[in-house]
Amino acid sequence: MVQHIPVLLHQTLEGLAIKPDGRYWDGTFGGGGHSGEILARLEAAGHLTATDRDAVAEERAKQYADDSRFTFQRGTILEMTEQLDGPWDGFLWDLGTSMMQLKDPERGFSFKEDGPLDMRMDRRHPTTAADLVNEMREEDLADLIYKYGEDRLSRRIAWQIVQARRHERIETTLALAECCRRAYPKKHHRIDPATRTFQALRIAVNEELDQVSEPLPKAVAKLAVGGRAAIISFHSLEDRIVKHCFRELAANGPYRIHTKKPLVADEQEARENPASRSAKLRVLERMPDGWSAKKGGRK
Ligand SMILES: C[S@@+](CC[C@H](N)C(=O)[O-])C[C@H]1O[C@@H](n2cnc3c(N)ncnc32)[C@H](O)[C@@H]1O
């Protein structure tokens, strides 16, 4: 069975400063690595609500089905932010994909193995990556690859995609990866030419940026005094949203940013778990009303 190794684990637990009788929300349960460690720090009066949009995560959450301190609900961060009641002593969003998603070729997240071009974290969602690749106009596809993949060769990639789909629909990960490779000049590449296009499509299929920007201020508003928000992001677009949202909240309300710079994996973790290399953790704390960062924390 594929295991997901939780990233930045001790920094996240330290950031959340778990209260043994606290109420917590893990919005991205995945394989339950972070959730398990949060539960290990809770007493009988504490509670953890875990949620995830993926059916595989729901399956993995059954391991805690008999634990009265734990509940699981399937859904997106956006939906759960609306539905779950606060106040919380902390919440965690470990954004991005799990190893169970990445390593299963049937899910279509990886350009290293062949599989259907899917990329949906929630397979009830109607639109797959293949739908976007085959149905979007060339200019829109190029813009998407540029905006969400930050790939300078977006126009050439979109052109290659359109040439390929004239012959037949692009239905597999390797067929798309081949279009990206054809768009790149033949020389040594630091990363695979398909990397950024796959990132762009994944972000678009799962509406990843809206899933952070819309709910983050609302979720923070549900923190109890002393409650913490810990957000781990895996690409700069997402991290930028978290950084700006935290700054705006701290400039206008009783919030303290604990991570002036985001926390990243140390050398050992980066060596042992390559997936941790792009992870960035930011932590924000809800302070008592009247507290102001501008006054150096005085009321
Ligand atoms: C990086 S993994 C989390 C791993 C987890 N912390 C662990 O230690 O096992 C990300 C998980 O979050 C889920 N996810 C990502 N974005 C989501 C969103 N907007 N709403 C709900 N779940 C999301 C994915 O389905 C995936 O299972």
PDBQT file of the ligand as one rigid body, heavy atoms in Angstrom, charges set to zero:
ROOT
HETATM    1  C1  LIG A 301      -0.457  16.637   0.504  1.00  0.00    +0.000 C 
HETATM    2  S1  LIG A 301      -1.850  15.618   0.776  1.00  0.00    +0.000 S 
HETATM    3  C2  LIG A 301      -2.117  15.704   2.521  1.00  0.00    +0.000 C 
HETATM    4  C3  LIG A 301      -1.334  14.712   3.264  1.00  0.00    +0.000 C 
HETATM    5  C4  LIG A 301      -1.630  14.616   4.740  1.00  0.00    +0.000 C 
HETATM    6  N1  LIG A 301      -1.330  15.822   5.459  1.00  0.00    +0.000 N 
HETATM    7  C5  LIG A 301      -0.875  13.449   5.346  1.00  0.00    +0.000 C 
HETATM    8  O1  LIG A 301      -0.028  13.678   6.204  1.00  0.00    +0.000 OA
HETATM    9  O2  LIG A 301      -1.131  12.326   4.952  1.00  0.00    +0.000 OA
HETATM   10  C6  LIG A 301      -3.122  16.633   0.195  1.00  0.00    +0.000 C 
HETATM   11  C7  LIG A 301      -4.520  16.075   0.354  1.00  0.00    +0.000 C 
HETATM   12  O3  LIG A 301      -5.379  17.181   0.364  1.00  0.00    +0.000 OA
HETATM   13  C8  LIG A 301      -6.459  16.956  -0.471  1.00  0.00    +0.000 C 
HETATM   14  N2  LIG A 301      -6.829  18.281  -0.987  1.00  0.00    +0.000 N 
HETATM   15  C9  LIG A 301      -6.058  19.130  -1.684  1.00  0.00    +0.000 A 
HETATM   16  N3  LIG A 301      -6.724  20.260  -1.936  1.00  0.00    +0.000 NA
HETATM   17  C10 LIG A 301      -7.957  20.103  -1.376  1.00  0.00    +0.000 A 
HETATM   18  C11 LIG A 301      -9.108  20.923  -1.288  1.00  0.00    +0.000 A 
HETATM   19  N4  LIG A 301      -9.127  22.125  -1.835  1.00  0.00    +0.000 N 
HETATM   20  N5  LIG A 301     -10.170  20.467  -0.607  1.00  0.00    +0.000 NA
HETATM   21  C12 LIG A 301     -10.153  19.235  -0.023  1.00  0.00    +0.000 A 
HETATM   22  N6  LIG A 301      -9.098  18.404  -0.085  1.00  0.00    +0.000 NA
HETATM   23  C13 LIG A 301      -8.010  18.838  -0.749  1.00  0.00    +0.000 A 
HETATM   24  C14 LIG A 301      -5.999  16.001  -1.526  1.00  0.00    +0.000 C 
HETATM   25  O4  LIG A 301      -7.076  15.231  -1.999  1.00  0.00    +0.000 OA
HETATM   26  C15 LIG A 301      -4.978  15.164  -0.758  1.00  0.00    +0.000 C 
HETATM   27  O5  LIG A 301      -5.576  14.021  -0.219  1.00  0.00    +0.000 OA
ENDROOT
TORSDOF 0
